[in-house]
């Protein structure tokens, strides 16, 4: 049997004996119920037992009633405290739920922000990559156009040189035909007419004709020398273009330029692509020196052998760090053009504060 039920039963027995006017048994059962309720710490049962005792025990009625009121007030106060605790817990729970909802909303907003930011970054990267590809394409087109311009310039120079050669050949042919051949024909006729004469005048006339032959021989030698000089001066349009570039460098900038071009190189056998790239490398190298080197002296050497051609550019400028990861567009172009010709490029420099030789 449940102990609380036993206490209630004793209280009911106390009420029963109280109605029978058996106060002693009624008080006994109520007292037993009170003891048992206190041992079980059952507040409700204690209140019920105290209430019953205050009704049946006239002598201690005020005592039991006072205890009843105290316990009842204590229970009510405890209930209020418990209710307050539950209310506070409920309030704090609501606040926690609200904070949780607020944090969840903030997390969603942060997630949306990061997603949007990621999309924007990706779009910016794509746009920059596209712009870089566009710039690269435009640069390649401009480079191709510049190469075409250089090729056309070389062809036009070649045409001018060919025209000059043809004019010089025509002039030499006219000089030979109208001058040397005519004079030799006249000398042959005069010598034929003197073959049968041995007088003093004929001998004197022969000496004069021999001197004239020497003069004609000297004229032929000079024509031969002119032809040889023409061949050396007009050996190739590439040499003329490089010469013009270096002369323009001399007149347009303060740095002193010393250059040598090997005329023994058979430039006609060198491919146009190699000539164009060599010219552009020289042009880019001079531009870099003019922009950054602050050089006082520039030395350029163009030479070659049966298998290779060589270009050397040297200056006494401030120098730069050749080991740095990022290289300028001009330097990258020089390296790319060298590789395009299946060549080797060697860049040596030391960064200094003052220009040195």
C-alpha positions as CSV (number, residue, x, y, z in Angstrom):
1,X,0.0,0.0,0.0
2,X,1.2,3.5,-0.8
3,X,2.4,5.3,2.4
4,X,0.6,8.5,1.5
5,X,-2.6,6.6,1.1
6,X,-2.0,5.2,4.7
7,X,-1.7,8.7,6.0
8,X,-4.9,9.7,4.4
9,X,-6.7,6.6,5.7
10,X,-5.5,7.5,9.3
11,X,-6.9,11.1,8.8
12,X,-10.2,9.6,7.6
13,X,-10.2,7.3,10.7
14,X,-9.6,10.4,12.9
15,X,-12.5,12.1,11.3
16,X,-14.6,9.0,11.8
17,X,-13.8,8.7,15.6
18,X,-14.3,12.5,15.9
19,X,-17.8,12.1,14.7
20,X,-18.3,9.2,17.1
21,X,-17.1,11.6,19.9
22,X,-14.1,9.3,20.5
23,X,-11.6,12.2,20.7
24,X,-8.8,10.1,22.1
25,X,-8.6,7.7,19.1
26,X,-9.3,10.6,16.7
27,X,-6.3,12.5,18.2
28,X,-4.2,9.3,18.1
29,X,-4.8,8.6,14.4
30,X,-4.2,12.3,13.5
31,X,-1.0,12.3,15.5
32,X,0.2,9.1,13.8
33,X,-0.7,10.6,10.4
34,X,1.3,13.7,11.3
35,X,4.4,11.8,12.4
36,X,4.2,9.6,9.3
37,X,3.7,12.6,7.0
38,X,6.7,14.4,8.6
39,X,8.9,11.3,8.2
40,X,8.0,11.2,4.5
41,X,8.4,15.0,4.2
42,X,4.9,15.1,2.6
43,X,3.9,18.7,3.0
44,X,0.3,18.1,1.8
45,X,-0.2,15.2,4.2
46,X,1.3,17.3,7.1
47,X,-1.1,20.1,6.4
48,X,-4.0,17.7,6.3
49,X,-2.9,16.2,9.6
50,X,-2.4,19.6,11.3
51,X,-5.7,20.8,10.1
52,X,-7.4,17.7,11.6
53,X,-5.6,18.1,14.9
54,X,-6.5,21.8,15.1
55,X,-10.1,20.7,14.8
56,X,-10.2,17.8,17.2
57,X,-7.6,18.7,19.8
58,X,-9.1,21.6,21.6
59,X,-6.2,22.0,24.0
60,X,-3.5,22.3,21.3
61,X,-5.8,23.7,18.6
62,X,-4.1,27.1,18.4
63,X,-0.7,25.4,18.3
64,X,-1.7,23.1,15.4
65,X,-3.4,25.9,13.7
66,X,-0.4,28.1,14.0
67,X,1.8,25.3,12.6
68,X,-0.7,24.8,9.8
69,X,-0.6,28.5,8.9
70,X,3.2,28.6,9.0
71,X,3.6,25.4,6.9
72,X,0.9,26.6,4.5
73,X,2.6,30.0,4.1
74,X,5.9,28.2,3.6
75,X,4.5,26.0,1.0
76,X,2.8,28.9,-0.8
77,X,6.0,30.9,-0.7
78,X,7.9,27.9,-2.0
79,X,5.3,27.5,-4.7
80,X,5.7,31.1,-5.6
81,X,9.5,30.8,-5.7
82,X,9.1,27.7,-7.8
83,X,6.7,29.4,-10.1
84,X,9.0,32.4,-10.3
85,X,11.9,30.1,-11.2
86,X,9.8,28.4,-13.9
87,X,8.7,31.8,-15.2
88,X,12.3,33.0,-15.2
89,X,13.4,29.8,-16.9
90,X,10.6,30.1,-19.4
91,X,11.6,33.8,-20.0
92,X,15.2,32.9,-20.3
93,X,14.3,30.0,-22.6
94,X,12.3,32.4,-24.8
95,X,15.3,34.8,-24.8
96,X,17.6,31.9,-25.7
97,X,15.2,30.9,-28.5
98,X,15.1,34.5,-29.7
99,X,18.9,34.7,-29.6
100,X,19.1,31.4,-31.4
101,X,16.7,32.6,-34.0
102,X,18.7,35.9,-34.3
103,X,22.0,34.0,-34.6
104,X,20.4,31.7,-37.2
105,X,19.3,34.8,-39.1
106,X,22.7,36.3,-38.8
107,X,24.3,33.1,-40.0
108,X,22.0,33.0,-43.0
109,X,22.9,36.6,-43.7
110,X,26.6,35.8,-43.4
111,X,26.1,32.8,-45.6
112,X,24.3,34.9,-48.2
113,X,27.0,37.5,-47.9
114,X,29.8,35.0,-48.4
115,X,28.0,33.4,-51.3
116,X,27.4,36.7,-53.0
117,X,31.0,37.8,-52.3
118,X,32.3,34.5,-53.7
119,X,30.2,35.0,-56.8
120,X,31.4,38.6,-57.2
121,X,35.0,37.5,-56.7
122,X,34.6,34.8,-59.3
123,X,33.0,37.2,-61.7
124,X,35.8,39.8,-61.1
125,X,38.4,37.0,-61.7
126,X,36.7,36.0,-64.9
127,X,36.4,39.6,-66.1
128,X,40.1,40.2,-65.3
129,X,41.1,37.0,-67.0
130,X,39.0,37.9,-70.0
131,X,40.5,41.4,-70.1
132,X,44.0,40.0,-69.7
133,X,43.3,37.6,-72.6
134,X,41.9,40.5,-74.6
135,X,45.0,42.6,-73.8
136,X,47.3,39.7,-74.8
137,X,45.4,39.2,-78.0
138,X,45.6,43.0,-78.8
139,X,49.3,43.0,-77.9
140,X,49.9,40.0,-80.2
141,X,48.0,41.7,-83.0
142,X,50.0,44.9,-82.4
143,X,53.2,42.8,-82.4
144,X,52.2,41.1,-85.6
145,X,51.4,44.5,-87.1
146,X,54.8,45.8,-86.0
147,X,56.5,42.7,-87.5
148,X,54.6,43.3,-90.7
149,X,55.7,46.9,-90.7
150,X,59.3,46.0,-90.1
151,X,59.1,43.4,-92.9
152,X,57.5,45.9,-95.2
153,X,60.2,48.4,-94.2
154,X,62.9,45.8,-95.0
155,X,61.2,45.0,-98.3
156,X,61.0,48.7,-99.2
157,X,64.7,49.2,-98.2
158,X,65.5,46.2,-100.3
159,X,63.6,47.7,-103.2
160,X,65.4,51.0,-102.8
161,X,68.7,49.2,-102.6
162,X,67.8,47.1,-105.7
163,X,66.9,50.3,-107.5
164,X,70.1,51.9,-106.5
165,X,72.0,48.9,-107.7
166,X,70.2,48.8,-111.0
167,X,70.9,52.6,-111.5
168,X,74.6,52.0,-110.6
169,X,74.8,49.0,-113.0
170,X,73.3,51.1,-115.8
171,X,75.6,54.0,-115.1
172,X,78.6,51.6,-115.1
173,X,77.4,50.0,-118.3
174,X,77.1,53.4,-119.9
175,X,80.6,54.4,-118.6
176,X,82.1,51.2,-119.9
177,X,80.3,51.4,-123.3
178,X,80.6,55.1,-124.0
179,X,83.9,55.8,-122.3
180,X,86.2,52.9,-121.8
181,X,85.2,50.7,-124.8
182,X,85.0,53.7,-127.2
183,X,88.5,54.9,-126.1
184,X,89.9,51.4,-126.4
185,X,88.4,51.0,-129.9
186,X,90.0,54.3,-130.9
187,X,93.3,53.2,-129.5
188,X,93.2,49.9,-131.4
189,X,92.6,51.7,-134.7
190,X,95.5,54.1,-134.0
191,X,97.8,51.3,-133.1
192,X,96.8,49.4,-136.3
193,X,97.7,52.5,-138.3
194,X,101.1,52.7,-136.7
195,X,102.1,49.1,-137.1
196,X,103.8,49.8,-140.5
197,X,105.6,53.0,-139.4
198,X,108.9,53.0,-137.5
199,X,109.8,56.7,-137.7
200,X,110.4,58.9,-134.7
201,X,106.9,60.3,-134.8
202,X,105.3,56.9,-134.9
203,X,107.4,55.8,-131.9
204,X,106.4,58.9,-130.0
205,X,102.8,58.4,-130.9
206,X,103.0,54.7,-129.6
207,X,104.2,56.0,-126.2
208,X,101.3,58.4,-126.1
209,X,98.9,55.6,-126.8
210,X,100.5,53.4,-124.2
211,X,100.0,56.1,-121.6
212,X,96.4,56.4,-122.7
213,X,96.0,52.6,-122.1
214,X,97.4,53.1,-118.6
215,X,94.8,55.8,-118.0
216,X,92.1,53.4,-119.2
217,X,93.4,50.7,-117.0
218,X,93.2,53.1,-114.0
219,X,89.6,53.9,-114.9
220,X,88.7,50.2,-115.1
221,X,90.4,49.7,-111.7
222,X,88.4,52.6,-110.2
223,X,85.2,51.1,-111.6
224,X,86.0,47.8,-110.0
225,X,86.7,49.5,-106.7
226,X,83.4,51.3,-106.9
227,X,81.6,48.0,-107.6
228,X,83.2,46.4,-104.6
229,X,82.4,49.4,-102.3
230,X,78.8,49.3,-103.6
231,X,78.6,45.6,-102.7
232,X,79.9,46.3,-99.2
233,X,77.7,49.4,-98.5
234,X,74.5,47.8,-99.9
235,X,75.2,44.3,-98.7
236,X,71.7,44.0,-97.1
237,X,68.7,46.1,-96.0
238,X,68.9,44.6,-92.5
239,X,72.3,46.2,-91.9
240,X,70.9,49.5,-93.1
241,X,67.9,49.4,-90.8
242,X,70.0,48.5,-87.8
243,X,72.4,51.2,-88.7
244,X,69.6,53.8,-89.0
245,X,68.2,52.7,-85.6
246,X,71.5,53.1,-83.9
247,X,72.1,56.5,-85.5
248,X,68.7,57.6,-84.4
249,X,69.6,56.5,-80.8
250,X,72.7,58.6,-81.0
251,X,70.9,61.8,-82.1
252,X,67.8,61.4,-79.9
253,X,69.4,60.5,-76.5
254,X,72.3,61.7,-74.4
255,X,74.1,58.3,-74.0
256,X,77.1,57.7,-76.1
257,X,76.6,54.8,-78.5
258,X,79.4,52.7,-80.0
259,X,78.4,49.9,-82.3
260,X,80.0,47.4,-84.7
261,X,78.1,45.4,-87.4
262,X,79.9,42.4,-88.9
263,X,79.5,42.9,-92.7
264,X,81.0,39.5,-93.4
265,X,77.8,37.8,-92.2
266,X,75.8,36.5,-95.1
267,X,72.5,38.2,-94.1
268,X,70.7,37.0,-97.2
269,X,70.9,33.5,-95.8
270,X,69.5,34.6,-92.4
271,X,65.7,34.1,-92.1
272,X,63.4,37.2,-92.0
273,X,61.9,36.0,-88.7
274,X,65.3,36.0,-87.1
275,X,66.1,39.4,-88.5
276,X,62.8,40.9,-87.3
277,X,63.2,39.5,-83.8
278,X,66.8,40.6,-83.6
279,X,65.8,44.1,-84.6
280,X,62.9,44.2,-82.1
281,X,65.2,42.9,-79.3
282,X,67.7,45.6,-80.1
283,X,64.9,48.2,-80.2
284,X,63.5,47.0,-76.8
285,X,66.9,46.8,-75.2
286,X,67.6,50.4,-76.2
287,X,64.2,51.6,-75.0
288,X,64.8,49.9,-71.6
289,X,68.2,51.6,-71.3
290,X,66.7,54.9,-72.1
291,X,63.8,54.6,-69.6
292,X,65.5,53.0,-66.6
293,X,69.3,52.6,-66.8
294,X,70.4,56.2,-66.7
295,X,73.4,55.1,-68.7
296,X,76.2,57.2,-70.1
297,X,77.6,54.7,-72.6
298,X,76.0,52.0,-74.7
299,X,77.9,49.4,-76.7
300,X,76.2,47.3,-79.3
301,X,77.8,44.4,-81.3
302,X,76.2,42.5,-84.1
303,X,78.2,39.6,-85.5
304,X,77.8,36.0,-86.7
305,X,79.4,32.9,-88.1
306,X,78.4,30.1,-90.4
307,X,75.7,28.8,-88.0
308,X,74.7,31.6,-85.6
309,X,74.2,35.3,-85.3
310,X,74.9,37.2,-82.1
311,X,73.6,40.4,-80.6
312,X,75.3,42.0,-77.6
313,X,73.9,45.1,-75.8
314,X,76.0,46.5,-72.9
315,X,75.5,49.7,-70.9
316,X,77.0,51.3,-67.7
317,X,73.6,52.1,-66.1
318,X,72.3,51.5,-62.6
319,X,71.3,47.9,-63.3
320,X,68.5,45.8,-61.9
321,X,67.8,42.5,-60.1
322,X,67.6,39.8,-62.7
323,X,66.4,37.2,-60.2
324,X,63.2,38.9,-59.3
325,X,60.1,36.9,-60.1
326,X,58.1,39.5,-61.9
327,X,59.7,40.8,-65.1
328,X,58.5,43.7,-67.2
329,X,56.7,43.2,-70.4
330,X,59.7,44.4,-72.4
331,X,62.0,41.9,-70.8
332,X,59.4,39.1,-71.3
333,X,59.1,40.1,-75.0
334,X,62.9,39.9,-75.4
335,X,62.9,36.4,-73.8
336,X,59.9,35.3,-75.9
337,X,61.4,36.5,-79.1
338,X,64.7,34.8,-78.4
339,X,62.9,31.5,-77.7
340,X,60.9,32.0,-80.9
341,X,64.2,32.0,-82.8
342,X,65.3,28.9,-80.8
343,X,68.1,31.1,-79.4
344,X,69.7,31.7,-76.1
345,X,69.4,34.9,-74.1
346,X,71.8,35.7,-71.3
347,X,71.0,38.7,-69.0
348,X,73.6,39.8,-66.6
349,X,73.1,42.8,-64.3
350,X,73.9,44.1,-60.8
351,X,71.7,46.8,-59.1
352,X,73.8,49.8,-58.0
353,X,73.0,53.2,-56.7
354,X,75.4,55.0,-59.1
355,X,76.0,54.3,-62.8
356,X,79.2,52.2,-63.3
357,X,81.0,50.9,-66.3
